[in-house]
Amino acid sequence: MDLISVLATVILIVTIGTLVVGVAAYAAFKLRDSRRPKRKDAHPAADGVHKPIFLQPYTPTRTTRDPAATE
């Protein structure tokens, strides 16, 4: 086999592999999405905001010094 046919075969195999991995990732996403826990509170709170289920919201602490201002 000459170099061109080897490179063409490699490109074909990599392309098919990428498509297979993409389809598998999409199927895994759909499976995970269907297994997501349902909300216990189907209705939002009185202020209209849903409270997070999985994570606690991150609130950064305020600093009194701004490191960029010292330059």
C-alpha positions as semicolon CSV with decimal commas, in nm:
position;residue;x (nm);y (nm);z (nm)
1;M;0,000;0,000;0,000
2;D;0,124;0,341;-0,080
3;L;0,114;0,636;0,158
4;I;-0,203;0,794;0,016
5;S;-0,416;0,484;0,068
6;V;-0,282;0,438;0,421
7;L;-0,366;0,798;0,511
8;A;-0,710;0,767;0,350
9;T;-0,779;0,452;0,552
10;V;-0,668;0,622;0,875
11;I;-0,892;0,923;0,806
12;L;-1,188;0,695;0,730
13;I;-1,141;0,492;1,049
14;V;-1,102;0,806;1,263
15;T;-1,416;0,960;1,108
16;I;-1,624;0,648;1,168
17;G;-1,488;0,622;1,523
18;T;-1,579;0,984;1,592
19;L;-1,933;0,926;1,469
20;V;-1,969;0,615;1,686
21;V;-1,843;0,799;1,995
22;G;-2,079;1,090;1,922
23;V;-2,382;0,862;1,893
24;A;-2,281;0,679;2,212
25;A;-2,241;1,008;2,399
26;Y;-2,583;1,126;2,283
27;A;-2,741;0,796;2,391
28;A;-2,572;0,823;2,732
29;F;-2,698;1,181;2,766
30;K;-3,053;1,077;2,686
31;L;-3,032;0,786;2,931
32;R;-2,902;1,015;3,204
33;D;-3,166;1,276;3,124
34;S;-3,445;1,021;3,157
35;R;-3,313;0,906;3,496
36;R;-3,294;1,259;3,641
37;P;-3,473;1,286;3,976
38;K;-3,809;1,458;3,957
39;R;-3,876;1,770;4,159
40;K;-4,066;1,720;4,479
41;D;-4,201;2,072;4,455
42;A;-4,369;2,089;4,117
43;H;-4,460;2,450;4,179
44;P;-4,209;2,728;4,240
45;A;-4,178;2,904;4,572
46;A;-4,392;3,206;4,656
47;D;-4,144;3,442;4,490
48;G;-4,158;3,237;4,165
49;V;-3,804;3,099;4,186
50;H;-3,724;2,728;4,189
51;K;-3,474;2,632;4,455
52;P;-3,174;2,427;4,331
53;I;-3,189;2,051;4,382
54;F;-2,831;1,936;4,331
55;L;-2,598;2,222;4,414
56;Q;-2,567;2,500;4,664
57;P;-2,529;2,838;4,492
58;Y;-2,181;2,982;4,514
59;T;-2,158;3,332;4,654
60;P;-1,806;3,478;4,647
61;T;-1,680;3,662;4,951
62;R;-1,603;4,027;4,914
63;T;-1,247;4,143;4,956
64;T;-1,154;4,487;5,074
65;R;-0,845;4,505;4,853
66;D;-0,846;4,496;4,476
67;P;-0,521;4,333;4,356
68;A;-0,551;4,499;4,015
69;A;-0,558;4,846;4,173
70;T;-0,210;4,807;4,324
71;E;-0,040;4,795;3,985
